Amino acid sequence: MHILLITGPFPRPTFIFRMALALAERGHRVTVAARNRGDWSRFRDALPLPPGLSVRYLLPESGLSDPRRLLRLLSGLLRYVPRSPVRAWRLFRGCASWREFVRYLPFLSFPSPDVIQFEFLVTATLYPKLGDLIGVPTVVSCRGADLHMLEQRPPEKKAARIDALRWATAVHCVADELAGEVNRLVGRTDRVFVNRPAVAAEAITPKDNYGAAIPKIISVGRLEWKKGYDYLLAALARLKRSGVAFQAEIVGGGALFAELRFSIDDLDLASEVQLVGRIAPSEVLDRLRRADLFVLSSYEEGIANAALEAMAAGLLVVTTAAGGMAEAIRDGVDGYVVPVRDIPALADRIERLLIDPALRERMGRSARQRCLDAFTLDRQVEQFELIYRQAVEANQ
Amino acid sequence: MNEPLKIGVVVMRFPVPSETFIVTKIVGLIDAGFDVQIFANASSDDWNKFDILRDRPNVRRRVHIAPPFRPLSKVLTVGTLRLLRTALTHPTDFLRFVRHNWQHRRENTPGFLKGIYTRLHFVGQKLDVLHIEFDTQALTFVDLKAYLKCKLLLSSRGSFQKTSVLDQFPDAPQVLYRHADGYHFISNYLHENARRLGLPGSIPTWLVEPAIDLELFNPIERPPRQAGDVFRIVSVGRLAWKNGFEFAIDAVGMLHRAGVPVHYTIVGDGDYREAAVFAARQWGLLDAGIVEFVGVVPRESVPGYLQAADAMLHISVEEGFCNAVIEAQAVELPVVVSDAGGLPENVANEVTGYVVPRRDPAAAAEKLRYLAENPALCREMGRAGRERAVTLFDINRQVEKFGALYRELTALGENE
């Protein structure tokens, strides 16, 4: 099959890179069309790309005061227009603005795929006509915030997202909960598929020492409001006040760095909680293995890849019930699931685990097994193949 | 001796509605005979939002604005002309300014050329006091004290630790403390906080709380609320992280879940709106019409929102000092605040309202519920609040305090 993946930046985020690679390795032809040039420095060891995988960058539509971007646009026009001048002219006449023309133009020259996959709902809203333009079925991925925040977007953005959920040949959701949201928002259940994220658990060596005297709590994620770090810190402050010993580290960068640093100091947690900042993926893995419990205090999520990675490293997860998290973590088995925005509940589950190393070990091993059973890359790729085939059949 | 003191006040913009306390203070000082000059980084479009400025057209002439910094086209045209004009009209001052910037190019944050350009509006000024209203933005100005040959006063209006300044310049507070001749705090909390950051005891400090407009924020006669009527809660403030709106919405959500008839109005807007709206939606409070986001309203409409409410909720996670809480007390509202930063200083606990632990929405919900069930207590606390506001936060009192501060500061070291 020839799959055209349309995404924002590339190669980051990592899960999209991994997906493209896995599809190519299974013998599919994969063309990635990315709207932004990402940072390749952390992906050097994956080079050269397998023969089935090619990456093309789309043309810039904004920021043209930057001469490099302007040059990329001009050279793109010179490259694409002469290849199919008649179709380009027709496209130009059919477009409402030059931006729209520039957005669609490269696709006229790409080899025709069997299926288009939009990696994000927001990306799909930019290309409502693409499926018809090149006569190919479309699959749109919903990953969490795109649906959960939809109703509070400005009206025109909300409408464009709703439209995309309707015109997509198939909708891919990373959790049952999101499929439920699609149904609630647009009343669609037809060709709405759930394919949960995956983690390469077999490639990760799990931790084997569960007996830390002072257990270490770890949380990994972008420092933004959705992750609920203010609630986590409130819970940790309660634990400290009640005399429980622990260490904690928060890994990730983001808009709330200074605010969280202030909070840690303000809540007298400076000797317990470390704000690590953004670090390389391999170092994240090391820190996961050295930690004793993973906490996800989010109130908005799809299924957090960071939590899956922690589980693969043999770490139990205390999570809120945000989005599809309860589909990944079985309450009382692989960790605990608490209601969103519930500081006492979060503090209570963390405390239970802090004082019980045997429980941490049992849940940690169970979490790892859950990844090996239910969140493998093979399963994910096979599911995608199924979704693509159904989209192609539906289009015929 | 009879020359009025020349005070240079440094702000980012002037006038700004969210910094009304600075406008009222400056107008009060001018009326009291001080020669106040205002130095702003950018111009403001909000002049007609202030009645007190409309009556005093000459304030505009006291505002000196920095040359435009972007876009580049403006720097090359307007900016270059400003540079030439300043160099030609004040040749000796300008040369001295260039020399100053060269000498201080390493210790001030803009550096040599940027230092000249971005601070051009100070050339040729003669001041007794350079007063930087927000110390967290002071790093780019403190060296000017040497050029202007004046005393340097810094105001601390918010915690340094929560700003990103420290990421870039970890020793920023130490630089400020090295240059400052005096430090003004708006709350004891901020004073203690500065001590924690290393403010030396040798720098004189003053505590002057902001004042509020007691005429604008006035209680109205209303039919008494009965226990069981909808309890109307209000918050006024920027939808910013520090104001803790998610916890406030949690508290209201808990009240609603407990069956208390409640309505919550949030006046203000900001970059944390997305998070606050999400919280309200997640609790099901937005669709039910229980939480209402009214956005930014003109200043003169704020008292109306307070007068229509039964209590104010303000459970910040960080706060230097909160004018909105004082204004609510002036309108005879009982207030429920958190113990973050300077907030406990803004309320007489159990007299004009309640102070609850920060990041504890359940505790706030409990106090709100108690107030909802005791209308007589609300009235009593409201009256005590008005009295407190009138005694402590009067504008004339504030202007007097600042006048005294400036005089004391300029007198420092004169006997040596």
Interface residues (C-beta under 8 A of the other chain):
Chain A: H148 M149 E151 Q152 W225 K226 D230 Y231 L233 A234 A237 L256 F257 A258 E259 R261 F262 S263 D265 D266 L267 Y299 E300 V340 R341 I343 P344
Chain B: S159 Q161 K162 T163 S164 L166 D167 W241 K242 E246 F247 D250 G253 Y272 E274 A275 V277 F278 A279 R281 Q282 W283 V317 E318 A340 R359 D360 P361 A362
